[in-house]
């Protein structure tokens, strides 16, 4: 039984590592798009990349 638990844990860890890499890649892509599209939003206190992206997405059309 311990062998199967270790195998499942390794599988879960591999999933987490893969998803973390994907999230990081998406964050980089979103950041570059927002910096190009709405730099004034990013200059506002308290507005980060994801908030600015959400605002752009909601008002884009």
N, C-alpha and C positions, 0 to 999 in steps of 0.2 A: 503493500500500500504506500509506503513512503516514496517509492520510485515514481508512482503516478502523480503524487502530489508535487514532487519536484518538477516533473515534466509539465504539468499544468501551470505551475508558477513560472517556468521558463517561457512557455507560450504566452502567458499574460504579459510578462515583462517585454517580450519581443513586440507585442501589440502596442504597448505603451511607448516604447522607444520609437516605433514607426510612426505612430500618431503624433508624438511630440515633434518629430522631424517635419511632418506635414504641416502642423500648426505653425511652427517657426518659419517655414517657407512661405506660407500664406500671409503671415504677419509682415514679412519683409516685402512681399509684393504689394500688399495693401498700403504699407508705409510709403513706398515709392510712388504709388498712384496718388495718394492723398497729398504728398509733398508737391507733386506737380500740379494737382488740380486745385487745391485749397490751402495754400500756405498761410493765408491770413487766419483761417480757423485754428491752425496749429499754434499760431502766435498768441492766441487768447489764453489767459490763465485758466487752468483746469480742463482744457480741451486737449485730449490726447489723440493718438492716431485712430483708435477704434471709434471714439466719439465723433471725430471729424468725418470718418468714412460713413458712419451711420447717418449723419446730417446730410452729407452729399448724396448718399443713396436715396434718402427720403425726399429730397427736393429736386432730384435730377429729372424727374419727369414722368 
